Amino acid sequence: MSTLDTNHARLSADDRYELAARAQNQQRLNAPRHLIVFGIILLFIALITLGVAWQTRASSIEKNRKAARDLVKIEGLITEIQTLQATLDSSPDDDILQPLPDILSNLDALGKRAGLSTIGLPKNQSSRPEGDAVLRTYPYQNIRDKSLENLLNWVRLAEQEIPGLHVREIVIEPRSTTWTLDVVLARYERKQ
């Protein structure tokens, strides 16, 4: 029990020290620090888990987007192959896969026929083998004309007049007084 004498109005220095020590011990019992420390540790663990989950979610979303893009590309290739096969099955005498050595001059002539002054030469032509055929691409860039109709007529004529030629990519941009066309034309040819 306490040795404090409560009858005296003034406390001695030892009594005041004992009273302060008791108050301090009672305060420690009333405010348990271990619960606060435990709560802070749980908060840090939850924040780390949240960060890891967020990172995993972002990675999964990007993987899904890439898979969707790949699926669209694959579906496009399947459609092209089916179209090519149907064309070969329907007209075995007309060989649309026959290589055309004068395709660039034909495209230039079609450009003049469509009303374009010049279309230039395609930049970075490429050939990619695909089975028994080769996919040849002809990327034309920065073709300018005052008439959008002339540009689109050239693309339409190229697809209609050159067997097997199709548009893989097209970008049309308006300028202050002209239109600019970037187009990638492609054609399958038999391997030689």
C-alpha angles and dihedrals in degrees: 000000000000122000092202116125106222095185095076119076094214120060122214121238091257091051092049090049091050091048091050091048091051092048091050092050091048091050090053090052092049094049108044108197094194090071092051093048090047090051092050091049090051090050092053091048090050091050092050091048090049091051093049091047091049092050092048091049092051091049092049092049091052091048090051092050091050091049090050091051090048090049091053090050092048092048089050091051091048090051091049092049092048091049091049092048092048091050092050092047094048097048113023092164095057106069104204089172092064110122114252111211093185098049094119093053089046090053091049091049090049089051091055090046090053090053100259118139095214137346098187124208125310116261120234100358112200140192122206121185114229114178111300092347139064122226109220118194126198111194112195116191135192099006105170132198137152091233121065087195092063092052094049092044089056091052091046093048091048091054093045101041103039111064114239096003115138139169115256098175136004133183123182120188128182118227128189095275105359144040123242122213128196112182136168112209119192138188135182116229132185115257113252 
